[in-house]
């Protein structure tokens, strides 16, 4: 079970912060924060709308079991 989605850090992420953590212009304090940022980008669908390497990296992380595929919901809110 992925506990990333239930962490306070994940719940309070913004799109800007998640992109910053993924790109490296915002420093993650832990590996879990970095992973949460990528999970957020996948869950919101944002990684598929940005530069190609975001989608490729996200797919690699999914394939390697580091993050999960997005949960299908009726709506996804991007902060």
N, C-alpha and C positions, 0 to 999 in steps of 0.2 A: 504494500500500500504506500502510495506516495504521500508523504507528510508535507512536502514542499508547499502545496496549495493551501494548507491550513496554517502555515506559519504566519506570524504577525508581519514579518518582513515582506512576504509575497502579497499578502492582503493589502498592504499599504503602498505597494509599488506604483509609480506612475509610468507612463510610456516613456517619457524622457529619461527617467532614471534607469529603466530597464535597458534602453538603447545605450545609454552611457556606460553601464556596467558591461554590456556585451562588447562594445567597441573599446572600452578601456579608458575613456576620459573621465569616468567615475570609478573610483577604486572600491572594489569589494573587500570587506573586512574578513570574509570567510569564503571558502569554496561553496558552501551552501547558499550564500547570497548570490554568487555568480550563477549557480545552477537555477536558483529561483528566478533570476532575471530572464534566462533563456526559456524557462517554463512559461513565464508570463508572456514573452514574445510569441510563443507557439499558441498558447491558449487564446490570446487576443487576435491572432492571425496577422499581427503586425510584421512578423519576420518574413512573411511571404510577400509583403508590399514594399519592403526596403531593398537595398542593394542585394544582388544575387548571393553574395557570400553569407548573408544572414540566413536565407533559406537553406543553403547547402550545409551550413554549420548546424542549423536546427535539425535537419534531417539526419545528419551524422549522429548527433546527440540522441535522437530518438532511436535510430538503428542500434546504437551501442547500449541502450537501456538506461542512459543517464537521466533523460527526461521522458515524459509520457506524451502520447498523442493527445491532442486537445479533447476535452470533454465536450460532447455535442450538447448545446443548450439552445433555447429559442432565441436568445440574444446574447451578444458579448459586448460588454461595456468597456470602451477604451478611455482611460482617464487622461 
